């Protein structure tokens, strides 16, 4: 019983719960982190560092999108497009590169109710960093996440359905 109580206390201590922000509360959070801000009721444009960032929140759909313009798609060659896709897997942590209406964007999309104020601030910074790091590190954070496990994967097993007992037959 002591162990169960200890486990419950640990779970409550280390779990970070999101908040169900109203648009007004979300706007106040954004104001704390922006140099300038315009808009309300689910749609804001703010200036973070020197870059305009757009925020769209839909409480009915429980979604938030934070995004900014990176470059025109026509100015990106095929090698760079491949780098963007690789970055989305390797060095872009929560913000990702996206294409919309002929533009390359830096985008963060997430359920709104799950977010904390700290996560919103981090998302703003990651969107900004990813846009700023286009054609350099392609990273959304100072310490990019690197996932090299697929360099170790047996290529014969890619797209092979796992067996029930976890053993593949070659």
Number of C-alpha atoms within 10 A of each C-alpha: 6 7 8 9 10 11 12 11 11 11 11 11 9 8 8 11 11 15 12 15 17 15 16 12 12 20 20 12 16 22 16 11 17 17 14 14 19 12 12 16 14 16 16 19 20 21 17 18 13 10 16 17 23 21 23 17 23 15 17 7 9 13 15 21 17 23 27 23 21 21 16 14 15 9 10 14 10 8 8 13 14 11 17 23 14 13 23 20 15 17 23 27 21 17 29 25 25 17 15 10 8 11 17 22 23 27 26 22 17 17 15 23 16 15 18 16 15 10 12 20 15 16 24 24 18 26 31 28 21 30 25 18 15 19 13 8 17 23 27 30 21 10 9 15 15 12 10 10 7 9 8 7 10 8 10 8 12 9 7 9 9 11 9 7 6 8 8 11 7 5
